Amino acid sequence: MKGRKISLPIGGKLAQVTINQLVKVSLRTKDVSEAKERHRKASAALDDVWEAIRSGPKPLSFKQIQALAGEFYRL
């Protein structure tokens, strides 16, 4: 995973982060309570990324495939 880029939610926006030995990103605030909340959300998103990597790709249902095809068609 080292060198791959992922997106983490920081303050209502997505921040692009490169994975190294550590994953570091600015929380873009000086307010301590806001920083704690942003850290909680970013950490939860990072945990989701690690879990997705560990479990690998999952098969899609027919309904999910149709939904993705519709989005692709609209684009």
MOLIN-V110813 format. One record per residue. N is the residue number from 1. RES is the residue in one small letter. OMEGA is omega in degrees with one decimal (999 if undefined). D_LAST is the distance of its C-alpha to the last C-alpha in Angstrom with 1 decimal. Layout:
BEGIN
n: (N;N)
res: (RES;RES)
omega: (OMEGA;OMEGA)
d_last: (D_LAST;D_LAST)
END
This chain:
BEGIN
n: (1;2;3;4;5;6;7;8;9;10;11;12;13;14;15;16;17;18;19;20;21;22;23;24;25;26;27;28;29;30;31;32;33;34;35;36;37;38;39;40;41;42;43;44;45;46;47;48;49;50;51;52;53;54;55;56;57;58;59;60;61;62;63;64;65;66;67;68;69;70;71;72;73;74;75)
res: (m;k;g;r;k;i;s;l;p;i;g;g;k;l;a;q;v;t;i;n;q;l;v;k;v;s;l;r;t;k;d;v;s;e;a;k;e;r;h;r;k;a;s;a;a;l;d;d;v;w;e;a;i;r;s;g;p;k;p;l;s;f;k;q;i;q;a;l;a;g;e;f;y;r;l)
omega: (-177.1;179.2;178.7;178.8;175.8;177.9;177.5;178.9;178.1;176.5;177.7;177.7;177.2;177.5;178.6;-176.3;175.1;180.0;172.7;175.0;175.2;174.0;-177.4;177.3;176.2;177.2;173.9;174.7;175.2;179.6;-174.4;-178.4;177.5;178.8;178.4;179.3;179.1;178.1;179.7;-179.0;179.9;178.9;177.8;178.5;178.7;175.5;177.3;178.3;-179.4;-180.0;178.4;179.2;-179.5;-174.3;178.4;-179.1;179.3;178.4;179.1;173.7;178.9;179.6;178.2;178.2;178.6;179.7;179.2;177.7;177.5;177.9;179.4;-179.6;-179.5;178.5;999)
d_last: (29.5;31.3;29.2;25.8;23.6;22.6;21.4;23.9;23.8;26.4;27.2;23.9;21.9;20.9;23.4;22.9;26.0;27.6;29.6;33.2;36.4;35.5;32.2;32.9;30.9;32.1;31.9;32.0;34.7;38.5;39.0;40.4;39.2;35.6;35.7;36.9;34.0;31.4;33.1;33.1;29.3;28.6;31.2;29.8;26.3;28.1;30.1;26.9;25.7;29.2;29.3;26.0;27.4;30.7;29.4;26.9;23.8;24.1;23.2;20.4;21.5;20.2;18.8;16.9;15.5;14.4;12.7;10.8;9.9;8.7;6.4;5.2;5.4;3.8;0.0)
END
